[in-house]
Amino acid sequence: MTEVVIPVGELTEKIIEVPIKTINASRYTSVRIIPSKVMLTVMVSLKDYAKWTSSDFEAVVDLKHWEDKHVKSLPVRIVKMPDFVQIVKIEPQNVDFFIRK
């Protein structure tokens, strides 16, 4: 018989404000995203609560999505986040944008 011990910690929610980066925008003179930041609600361990900051996350919108499908708002994607952190909510999930060609 083998015994496995798995440490379990308490979890809590944390709200982190993350700037939105634009990808595939080099063809344009100017791209403005509204709002320019998203609020992430994440589930983190209580012991790591102070450890995670906005620099540990990366939110992007991809202008290729607009070029291909001509959508009126762009979905926000989280492309970088720490292991063992779960995203509960992204607010807003879509952002408006203005492009100058």
C-alpha positions in Angstrom: 0.0 0.0 0.0 1.2 3.5 -0.9 0.2 6.6 0.9 0.1 9.9 -1.0 -0.1 13.2 0.9 -1.5 16.2 -1.1 -1.2 19.5 0.6 -4.4 21.5 0.3 -4.6 25.3 0.9 -7.5 27.7 1.3 -8.6 29.6 -1.8 -9.8 33.1 -2.2 -10.7 35.5 -5.0 -8.5 38.4 -6.1 -9.4 41.1 -8.5 -6.5 42.3 -10.7 -6.5 45.1 -13.3 -4.6 44.2 -16.4 -3.7 46.4 -19.4 -4.9 45.1 -22.8 -2.3 44.7 -25.5 -3.1 44.8 -29.2 -1.7 42.2 -31.6 -1.6 42.3 -35.4 -2.0 46.1 -35.4 1.3 47.0 -37.1 -0.5 47.9 -40.4 -2.4 50.7 -38.7 -1.3 54.2 -37.7 -3.2 54.1 -34.5 -5.4 51.6 -32.6 -7.4 52.7 -29.5 -9.0 50.1 -27.3 -11.9 51.1 -25.0 -11.5 50.3 -22.2 -7.8 49.9 -22.2 -7.8 47.5 -19.2 -9.7 44.5 -18.0 -10.6 43.4 -14.5 -9.7 39.8 -13.9 -11.3 37.9 -11.0 -9.0 35.0 -10.2 -9.0 32.2 -7.7 -5.7 32.0 -5.8 -4.4 30.2 -2.8 -4.5 32.3 0.3 -0.8 31.9 0.9 0.0 33.3 -2.6 -2.5 36.1 -2.5 0.1 38.9 -2.3 2.4 37.2 -4.8 0.3 37.7 -8.0 0.1 41.1 -9.7 -0.9 42.5 -13.0 2.6 41.8 -14.4 1.9 38.1 -14.1 -1.0 38.3 -16.5 -1.3 39.3 -20.1 -4.5 40.3 -21.9 -4.7 40.8 -25.6 -7.1 41.6 -28.4 -6.3 40.4 -32.0 -7.1 42.8 -34.8 -6.9 39.8 -37.2 -10.3 38.8 -35.8 -11.7 42.2 -37.0 -10.0 42.0 -40.4 -11.3 38.5 -41.1 -14.8 38.8 -39.6 -15.5 42.6 -39.4 -16.8 42.3 -35.8 -17.9 45.4 -33.9 -16.0 44.5 -30.7 -13.0 42.3 -30.0 -12.9 39.4 -27.6 -10.3 39.7 -24.8 -8.0 36.7 -24.5 -5.7 35.9 -21.5 -2.5 34.6 -23.0 -0.3 34.6 -19.9 -1.2 33.7 -16.3 0.5 31.8 -13.5 0.1 28.1 -12.9 -2.4 27.2 -10.2 -4.4 30.4 -10.8 -7.9 30.0 -12.1 -9.7 32.8 -13.9 -13.3 33.2 -12.6 -14.3 36.3 -14.6 -13.0 38.7 -17.3 -14.7 42.1 -17.2 -15.4 43.2 -19.9 -15.1 40.1 -22.1 -15.2 42.2 -25.3 -13.9 45.7 -26.0 -14.6 48.4 -28.5 -11.9 49.8 -30.7 -11.1 52.7 -33.1 -8.6 52.3 -35.9 -6.8 54.9 -38.0 -5.3 53.5 -41.2 
